Amino acid sequence: MLKKVKIYSNKSAKSLEIVDLLMKKLVEKNFDIVEENEELAIAVGGDGTFLKMLKKSNFNSNICYVGINTGTLGFLQEIKPDAIDEFINKIINEEYKIDKINVQTTLVKTLVDEIKYYSLNEILVRDKDLNIVSFNVKINGDLLEKYVGDGIMISTSTGSTAHNLSLGGSIVYNSLKTMQITPIAPLNSNAYNGLRCSVILPEDTKIELSMTKGKNNLIVGIDGENTIIDNVESITTYINEKTINYLRIGEYNFTKIINDKLLK
């Protein structure tokens, strides 16, 4: 049984109230509330809380992750606050399923070093001063396009319903292991002719953005957290290196989730 539990939460009054209730019920059922070496990590909040939990725990493949939704959409937060008793009982009785979800690995090469990032949903690349950017976009070493525009987002299947959707990208069923390139306001003229739609690629793909100008000081957004990185030469991203364990309780119906969360 998953006995050692660590709880992550945002600071909203509703979330903190649920945390107090959750801890009380877990202790009553002889779970151990820990600060390290957890077997089960629970995020109480919205999807942002879940993403921060992954980052703080370094996307640990030895931990099972789950979320209790006190936010709005909550695509990653499957447990409702009024289902805590059922959730705990299913953990005790081991009535759950563990899905392996691909983690996006991104390597940012600069003039002086190479930085590795992990993300669940996406990366976003823009100019530091929000000027036009120019990249050669390569797929497994082959040139796809010479991109000129405001920026590029590269998302996973899990992230397709997040920021990617707001940028006009496609929803991808998360049972499919894919990456998606979504352009942000691409230039299209006689001088520049790039793709105006998203491109969906299989899980064995490596996507490289190589810079076409000398000085490239960029904003690199990793699951919504922006970092300014100077003197970038290239960015490479892929999803076939690492996974996390996502704990599911009960039946998971992605079609119903899309309808409930986006269309009602």
C-alpha positions as CSV (number, residue, x, y, z in Angstrom):
1,M,0.0,0.0,0.0
2,L,1.1,3.6,-0.6
3,K,1.6,4.6,3.0
4,K,4.0,7.6,3.0
5,V,2.1,10.7,1.8
6,K,3.2,14.3,1.1
7,I,0.7,17.0,0.5
8,Y,1.2,20.1,-1.7
9,S,-1.3,22.9,-1.7
10,N,-1.9,26.5,-2.9
11,K,-2.7,29.2,-0.4
12,S,-6.5,29.6,-1.1
13,A,-8.8,29.2,1.9
14,K,-10.7,26.4,0.2
15,S,-7.5,24.4,-0.5
16,L,-6.2,24.9,3.1
17,E,-9.5,23.7,4.5
18,I,-9.3,20.6,2.3
19,V,-5.7,19.9,3.4
20,D,-6.7,20.0,7.1
21,L,-9.6,17.5,6.4
22,L,-7.4,15.3,4.2
23,M,-4.6,15.1,6.8
24,K,-7.0,14.2,9.5
25,K,-8.6,11.4,7.5
26,L,-5.2,10.1,6.4
27,V,-3.9,9.9,9.9
28,E,-7.0,8.2,11.1
29,K,-6.3,5.5,8.5
30,N,-2.7,5.1,9.6
31,F,-1.0,6.9,6.7
32,D,2.3,8.6,7.4
33,I,2.4,12.4,6.5
34,V,6.0,13.0,5.5
35,E,8.2,15.8,4.0
36,E,10.5,13.5,2.1
37,N,10.7,10.0,0.7
38,E,7.0,10.0,-0.1
39,E,5.3,7.2,-2.0
40,L,2.2,9.2,-2.9
41,A,2.2,13.0,-3.6
42,I,-1.1,14.8,-3.5
43,A,-1.7,18.3,-5.0
44,V,-4.6,20.2,-3.5
45,G,-5.5,23.1,-5.8
46,G,-5.7,23.6,-9.5
47,D,-3.5,22.4,-12.4
48,G,-0.9,25.0,-11.5
49,T,-0.5,23.4,-8.1
50,F,0.0,20.0,-9.7
51,L,2.7,21.3,-12.0
52,K,4.5,23.0,-9.1
53,M,4.4,19.7,-7.2
54,L,6.1,17.9,-10.1
55,K,8.8,20.5,-10.3
56,K,9.4,20.6,-6.5
57,S,9.7,16.8,-6.5
58,N,11.9,16.8,-9.6
59,F,9.4,14.6,-11.6
60,N,10.4,11.6,-9.5
61,S,9.5,8.4,-11.3
62,N,9.4,6.5,-7.9
63,I,6.4,8.6,-6.7
64,C,2.7,8.2,-7.5
65,Y,1.1,11.6,-8.2
66,V,-2.6,12.6,-7.9
67,G,-4.6,15.8,-7.5
68,I,-7.6,17.0,-5.5
69,N,-9.3,19.8,-7.5
70,T,-10.2,23.1,-5.7
71,G,-9.6,25.2,-8.8
72,T,-11.6,25.8,-11.9
73,L,-10.8,23.5,-14.9
74,G,-8.5,20.9,-13.2
75,F,-7.6,18.6,-16.1
76,L,-4.8,17.2,-13.9
77,Q,-6.9,17.3,-10.7
78,E,-9.2,14.3,-10.9
79,I,-10.4,13.9,-7.3
80,K,-13.3,16.1,-6.2
81,P,-13.2,17.4,-2.6
82,D,-16.4,15.5,-1.7
83,A,-14.8,12.2,-2.8
84,I,-11.9,12.2,-0.3
85,D,-13.3,9.2,1.7
86,E,-13.7,7.1,-1.4
87,F,-10.3,8.1,-2.6
88,I,-8.6,7.0,0.7
89,N,-10.5,3.7,0.7
90,K,-9.4,3.0,-2.8
91,I,-5.8,3.6,-1.9
92,I,-6.1,1.3,1.1
93,N,-7.7,-1.4,-1.0
94,E,-5.3,-0.8,-3.9
95,E,-8.2,-0.1,-6.3
96,Y,-6.5,2.3,-8.6
97,K,-4.6,2.4,-11.9
98,I,-1.2,3.9,-12.5
99,D,-0.7,5.5,-15.9
100,K,2.8,6.3,-17.2
101,I,2.7,9.8,-18.6
102,N,5.5,11.2,-20.7
103,V,7.6,14.0,-19.4
104,Q,9.0,16.6,-21.8
105,T,12.8,17.0,-21.7
106,T,14.2,20.2,-23.0
107,L,17.9,21.0,-23.6
108,V,18.8,24.7,-24.0
109,K,22.3,25.2,-25.4
110,T,23.9,28.5,-24.9
111,L,27.4,29.9,-25.7
112,V,28.6,28.7,-22.3
113,D,26.6,25.7,-21.2
114,E,23.6,23.4,-21.7
115,I,20.6,23.6,-19.4
116,K,18.1,20.7,-18.9
117,Y,14.5,21.3,-18.0
118,Y,11.5,19.0,-17.4
119,S,7.9,19.8,-18.1
120,L,4.6,18.0,-18.3
121,N,2.6,20.4,-20.5
122,E,4.7,22.5,-22.7
123,I,7.6,24.8,-23.4
124,L,7.1,28.3,-25.0
125,V,9.9,30.2,-26.7
126,R,9.8,34.0,-27.3
127,D,12.2,36.9,-27.6
128,K,13.3,38.5,-24.4
129,D,12.1,41.9,-25.5
130,L,9.0,40.4,-27.3
131,N,10.5,41.1,-30.7
132,I,10.2,38.8,-33.7
133,V,12.1,35.6,-33.4
134,S,13.6,33.5,-36.2
135,F,14.3,29.7,-35.9
136,N,15.2,26.8,-38.2
137,V,12.7,24.2,-37.0
138,K,14.2,20.7,-37.4
139,I,12.5,17.3,-36.9
140,N,15.0,14.5,-36.2
141,G,17.6,16.6,-37.9
142,D,15.5,17.4,-41.0
143,L,14.4,21.0,-41.7
144,L,10.6,21.5,-41.3
145,E,10.5,25.2,-41.8
146,K,12.3,28.5,-41.3
147,Y,10.0,30.1,-38.8
148,V,9.6,33.8,-38.3
149,G,7.0,35.2,-35.8
150,D,6.2,36.0,-32.2
151,G,7.3,32.6,-30.9
152,I,6.7,28.9,-30.8
153,M,5.0,26.5,-28.3
154,I,5.8,22.8,-28.2
155,S,3.4,20.9,-26.1
156,T,2.7,17.3,-25.0
157,S,-0.6,15.4,-25.4
158,T,-1.2,16.2,-21.7
159,G,-0.6,19.9,-22.4
160,S,-2.7,20.1,-25.5
161,T,-5.7,21.3,-23.4
162,A,-3.7,23.9,-21.6
163,H,-2.0,27.1,-23.1
164,N,-1.7,25.3,-26.4
165,L,-5.4,25.3,-26.8
166,S,-5.6,29.1,-26.2
167,L,-3.1,29.6,-29.0
168,G,-5.3,27.7,-31.5
169,G,-3.5,24.3,-31.1
170,S,-5.3,21.0,-31.4
171,I,-6.7,18.9,-28.5
172,V,-4.9,15.5,-28.5
173,Y,-6.3,12.5,-26.6
174,N,-3.8,11.9,-23.9
175,S,-3.7,8.1,-24.6
176,L,-1.7,9.2,-27.7
177,K,2.0,9.9,-27.0
178,T,2.7,13.0,-29.1
179,M,4.3,16.4,-29.3
180,Q,2.7,19.4,-31.0
181,I,4.3,22.5,-32.5
182,T,2.0,25.5,-32.4
183,P,3.2,28.8,-34.0
184,I,2.5,32.1,-32.3
185,A,1.5,34.8,-34.8
186,P,3.8,33.6,-37.6
187,L,4.7,36.0,-40.4
188,N,3.4,35.2,-43.8
189,S,4.4,37.3,-46.7
190,N,6.4,37.1,-49.9
191,A,9.5,37.2,-47.8
192,Y,8.4,34.8,-45.1
193,N,6.2,31.8,-45.7
194,G,5.7,29.5,-42.7
195,L,3.1,27.1,-41.3
196,R,0.1,28.7,-39.8
197,C,-1.3,25.6,-38.1
198,S,0.0,23.3,-35.5
199,V,1.9,20.1,-36.4
200,I,1.5,16.9,-34.4
201,L,4.4,14.5,-34.2
202,P,5.0,11.0,-32.8
203,E,6.7,10.2,-29.5
204,D,10.1,9.2,-31.0
205,T,10.6,12.7,-32.4
206,K,13.3,15.2,-31.4
207,I,12.4,18.8,-32.2
208,E,15.2,21.3,-32.5
209,L,15.0,25.1,-32.7
210,S,18.3,26.4,-34.0
211,M,18.8,30.2,-34.0
212,T,19.3,32.0,-37.3
213,K,20.5,35.3,-35.8
214,G,23.6,36.1,-33.8
215,K,22.4,37.3,-30.4
216,N,19.4,35.3,-29.1
217,N,18.2,36.4,-25.7
218,L,15.0,34.4,-25.1
219,I,12.1,33.9,-22.7
220,V,11.7,30.1,-22.2
221,G,8.5,29.2,-20.5
222,I,8.4,25.8,-18.8
223,D,4.9,24.8,-17.8
224,G,4.0,28.5,-17.4
225,E,7.2,29.6,-15.5
226,N,9.3,32.0,-17.6
227,T,13.1,32.1,-17.5
228,I,15.2,34.6,-19.4
229,I,18.2,32.8,-21.0
230,D,20.8,34.8,-22.9
231,N,23.0,33.8,-25.9
232,V,20.9,30.8,-26.9
233,E,22.2,28.7,-29.8
234,S,19.6,25.9,-29.9
235,I,16.8,24.3,-28.1
236,T,16.0,20.6,-28.3
237,T,13.0,18.9,-26.9
238,Y,11.6,15.4,-26.8
239,I,9.3,13.1,-24.7
240,N,10.8,9.6,-24.8
241,E,13.3,9.9,-21.9
242,K,11.3,10.1,-18.7
243,T,7.8,9.3,-17.3
244,I,5.8,10.0,-14.1
245,N,3.3,7.7,-12.4
246,Y,-0.1,9.2,-12.5
247,L,-2.6,7.6,-10.1
248,R,-6.2,7.3,-11.4
249,I,-9.3,6.4,-9.4
250,G,-12.2,4.9,-11.3
251,E,-13.0,5.1,-15.0
252,Y,-11.2,7.8,-17.0
253,N,-13.2,9.1,-20.0
254,F,-11.3,11.8,-21.9
255,T,-14.3,12.6,-24.2
256,K,-16.5,13.3,-21.2
257,I,-13.8,15.4,-19.5
258,I,-13.5,17.6,-22.6
259,N,-17.3,18.1,-22.7
260,D,-17.6,18.8,-19.0
261,K,-14.6,21.1,-18.6
262,L,-14.6,23.0,-21.9
263,L,-18.1,22.9,-23.3
264,K,-20.5,23.3,-20.4
